[in-house]
């Protein structure tokens, strides 16, 4: 059964703002009226970014119902999610330049993270929509094994999005680590589907082509969710996991 856990534009599920790590040394913000106004703007942008996590999670949640039941309601829910994510990305992109010039370095890092996250979440919405459109356009049923693998990928994706959302609300580094590990499971299932269709079937057949493109879309959505986990790591640790120093080989 399709569902939306939130209703953006009307009454999105309230979410706390993206947490900001404590500074390494104690210090006070200047308590001027402009500073308070800027902080409010920052909180609004951060809350909006977190709402995007919930919307992307809803999109992934509805994919299994669409795959197994060809649910029209699931298709419409995914379409609505994709549209709302587009709106949120534009909203933050338009307002971030003015906000970032009037905040501390720690707050600026939070704003940049919000923008990076909504960009990845918007891409996830696009990818879920591409899966939905391919399911809707099919005239024949997919093999049960293909449906099972695609459902497994989309279910794992939803769990990853839920974990990374929790990670940002609690600044929990363990959530980021789990998400990066779970992405390997999506890659494994995607690889299995490609192996099956490239060895057992002609990859040029319409059925194989659709399945492989859907698997690829889900795999790419997993990559974008891993980007979110890496952004969470950077926000907490103050450095990028992508640029970890390489181990020196023994001379």
C-alpha positions as CSV (number, residue, x, y, z in Angstrom):
1,X,0.0,0.0,0.0
2,X,1.4,3.4,-0.9
3,X,1.7,6.1,1.7
4,X,3.2,9.4,2.4
5,X,4.5,9.8,5.9
6,X,4.4,13.6,5.5
7,X,2.4,16.1,3.5
8,X,4.7,18.8,2.3
9,X,3.2,22.1,1.1
10,X,0.4,21.6,3.6
11,X,1.8,20.1,6.8
12,X,5.1,18.3,6.5
13,X,6.2,16.2,9.4
14,X,8.1,18.6,11.7
15,X,11.8,17.9,11.8
16,X,14.6,19.4,14.0
17,X,17.1,21.5,12.2
18,X,20.4,20.1,11.1
19,X,22.5,19.9,14.2
20,X,25.7,21.9,14.4
21,X,28.8,20.4,16.0
22,X,30.0,22.2,19.1
23,X,33.1,24.4,18.4
24,X,36.4,23.1,19.6
25,X,36.8,26.1,22.0
26,X,34.0,27.8,24.0
27,X,32.8,31.1,22.6
28,X,29.7,33.2,22.5
29,X,27.8,34.5,19.5
30,X,27.2,38.3,19.5
31,X,23.6,38.7,20.7
32,X,22.5,41.4,18.2
33,X,19.1,41.6,16.6
34,X,20.5,40.9,13.1
35,X,22.3,37.8,14.4
36,X,19.0,36.4,15.8
37,X,17.3,37.1,12.5
38,X,20.0,35.3,10.5
39,X,19.9,32.3,12.9
40,X,16.2,32.0,12.3
41,X,16.8,32.0,8.5
42,X,19.5,29.3,9.0
43,X,17.1,27.2,11.1
44,X,14.5,27.5,8.4
45,X,16.8,26.4,5.7
46,X,18.1,23.5,7.8
47,X,14.6,22.3,8.7
48,X,13.6,22.4,5.0
49,X,16.7,20.3,4.1
50,X,15.7,17.7,6.6
51,X,12.1,17.6,5.3
52,X,13.7,16.7,1.9
53,X,15.1,13.5,3.5
54,X,11.6,12.5,4.6
55,X,10.2,13.1,1.1
56,X,13.0,11.1,-0.6
57,X,12.4,8.3,1.9
58,X,8.7,8.4,0.9
59,X,9.6,8.1,-2.7
60,X,11.8,5.0,-2.1
61,X,9.1,3.5,0.2
62,X,6.5,3.6,-2.6
63,X,8.7,1.8,-5.2
64,X,8.2,-1.7,-3.9
65,X,4.4,-1.3,-4.1
66,X,4.6,0.0,-7.6
67,X,6.9,-2.9,-8.7
68,X,4.7,-5.6,-7.1
69,X,1.2,-4.2,-7.6
70,X,1.6,-1.6,-10.3
71,X,-0.2,0.7,-7.9
72,X,-1.4,3.9,-9.4
73,X,-1.4,5.6,-6.0
74,X,2.3,4.6,-5.5
75,X,3.1,6.1,-8.9
76,X,1.4,9.4,-8.0
77,X,3.1,9.5,-4.6
78,X,6.5,9.1,-6.2
79,X,5.7,11.8,-8.8
80,X,4.6,14.2,-6.0
81,X,7.8,13.5,-4.1
82,X,9.9,14.3,-7.1
83,X,8.2,17.6,-7.7
84,X,8.5,18.6,-4.0
85,X,12.2,17.8,-4.0
86,X,12.7,20.1,-7.0
87,X,10.9,22.9,-5.2
88,X,13.0,22.4,-2.0
89,X,16.3,22.4,-3.9
90,X,15.4,25.7,-5.7
91,X,14.2,27.2,-2.4
92,X,17.5,26.5,-0.6
93,X,19.6,27.4,-3.7
94,X,17.9,30.8,-4.0
95,X,18.3,31.7,-0.3
96,X,21.6,30.2,0.7
97,X,24.0,32.9,-0.9
98,X,22.5,35.7,1.2
99,X,22.3,33.6,4.4
100,X,25.9,32.3,4.2
101,X,27.5,35.8,4.2
102,X,26.2,36.6,7.7
103,X,27.0,33.6,9.8
104,X,30.0,32.0,11.5
105,X,32.2,29.4,9.9
106,X,30.4,26.6,11.7
107,X,27.0,27.9,10.6
108,X,28.3,28.3,7.0
109,X,29.4,24.7,7.0
110,X,25.9,23.7,8.0
111,X,24.4,25.8,5.2
112,X,26.7,24.3,2.6
113,X,25.9,20.8,3.9
114,X,22.1,21.6,3.5
115,X,22.6,22.6,-0.1
116,X,24.7,19.6,-0.9
117,X,22.2,17.3,0.7
118,X,19.2,18.7,-1.1
119,X,21.0,18.4,-4.4
120,X,21.6,14.7,-3.8
121,X,18.1,14.2,-2.5
122,X,16.7,15.9,-5.6
123,X,18.7,13.5,-7.8
124,X,17.3,10.6,-5.8
125,X,13.8,11.9,-6.5
126,X,14.6,12.0,-10.2
127,X,15.9,8.5,-10.2
128,X,12.8,7.1,-8.3
129,X,10.7,8.9,-10.9
130,X,12.6,7.3,-13.7
131,X,12.0,3.8,-12.2
132,X,8.3,4.7,-11.8
133,X,7.9,5.8,-15.4
134,X,9.5,2.6,-16.7
135,X,7.2,0.4,-14.6
136,X,4.2,2.4,-15.8
137,X,5.2,2.1,-19.5
138,X,5.6,-1.7,-19.4
139,X,3.1,-3.8,-21.3
140,X,4.3,-7.2,-20.0
141,X,4.9,-8.4,-16.4
142,X,8.5,-8.6,-15.2
143,X,9.9,-11.9,-14.0
144,X,9.2,-12.6,-10.3
145,X,13.0,-12.9,-9.6
146,X,13.6,-9.5,-11.2
147,X,10.9,-7.9,-9.2
148,X,12.2,-9.5,-6.0
149,X,15.7,-8.1,-6.7
150,X,14.5,-4.6,-7.5
151,X,12.3,-4.6,-4.4
152,X,15.3,-5.6,-2.3
153,X,17.3,-2.7,-3.7
154,X,14.5,-0.1,-3.1
155,X,13.9,-1.4,0.4
156,X,17.6,-1.1,1.3
157,X,17.6,2.4,-0.2
158,X,14.7,3.4,2.0
159,X,16.5,2.1,5.1
160,X,19.6,4.0,4.1
161,X,17.7,7.2,3.7
162,X,16.0,6.7,7.1
163,X,19.4,6.0,8.7
164,X,21.1,9.1,7.3
165,X,18.1,11.2,8.3
166,X,18.5,10.0,11.9
167,X,22.2,10.6,11.6
168,X,21.7,14.3,10.7
169,X,19.1,14.9,13.4
170,X,21.3,13.3,16.2
171,X,24.8,13.9,14.7
172,X,25.4,10.2,14.9
173,X,28.5,9.1,13.1
174,X,27.5,5.4,13.4
175,X,24.5,6.1,11.1
176,X,26.9,7.3,8.4
177,X,29.1,4.2,8.7
178,X,26.1,1.9,8.4
179,X,24.8,3.7,5.3
180,X,28.2,3.4,3.6
181,X,28.2,-0.4,4.3
182,X,24.6,-0.9,3.1
183,X,25.4,0.7,-0.2
184,X,27.6,-2.4,-0.9
185,X,24.4,-4.5,-0.7
186,X,22.7,-2.5,-3.3
187,X,25.8,-2.8,-5.5
188,X,25.8,-6.6,-5.0
189,X,22.1,-7.0,-6.1
190,X,22.6,-4.7,-9.0
191,X,25.6,-6.7,-10.2
192,X,23.7,-9.9,-9.9
193,X,20.9,-8.5,-12.1
194,X,23.4,-7.4,-14.7
195,X,25.1,-10.8,-14.6
196,X,21.8,-12.6,-15.1
197,X,20.6,-10.5,-18.0
198,X,23.9,-10.3,-19.8
199,X,24.5,-14.1,-19.6
200,X,21.0,-15.6,-19.7
201,X,19.2,-13.1,-21.9
202,X,19.8,-10.7,-24.6
203,X,20.5,-7.3,-23.0
204,X,18.9,-5.7,-26.2
205,X,15.5,-7.2,-25.4
206,X,12.9,-4.7,-24.1
207,X,12.4,-6.6,-20.8
208,X,16.1,-6.9,-20.0
209,X,16.7,-3.3,-21.0
210,X,14.0,-2.0,-18.6
211,X,15.2,-4.1,-15.7
212,X,18.8,-3.1,-16.1
213,X,17.9,0.6,-16.3
214,X,15.8,0.4,-13.2
215,X,18.5,-1.5,-11.4
216,X,21.0,1.2,-12.5
217,X,18.7,4.0,-11.3
218,X,18.4,2.3,-7.8
219,X,22.2,1.8,-7.7
220,X,22.8,5.4,-8.5
221,X,20.3,6.5,-5.8
222,X,22.3,4.4,-3.4
223,X,25.5,6.3,-4.4
224,X,23.7,9.6,-3.8
225,X,22.7,8.4,-0.3
226,X,26.3,7.4,0.3
227,X,27.2,11.0,-0.6
228,X,24.8,12.1,2.1
229,X,26.5,9.8,4.6
230,X,29.8,11.3,3.6
231,X,28.4,14.8,4.1
232,X,27.3,13.8,7.6
233,X,30.8,12.5,8.4
234,X,32.3,15.8,7.2
235,X,29.8,17.9,9.3
236,X,30.7,15.9,12.4
237,X,34.4,15.4,11.9
238,X,35.2,18.7,10.1
239,X,37.0,16.8,7.3
240,X,36.0,14.9,4.2
241,X,36.0,11.1,4.3
242,X,36.5,11.2,0.5
243,X,40.0,12.7,1.0
244,X,41.2,10.4,3.7
245,X,45.0,10.2,3.6
246,X,46.4,7.2,1.8
247,X,48.5,4.7,3.8
248,X,52.1,4.7,2.9
249,X,53.6,1.5,1.6
250,X,56.6,0.2,3.3
251,X,59.9,1.1,1.5
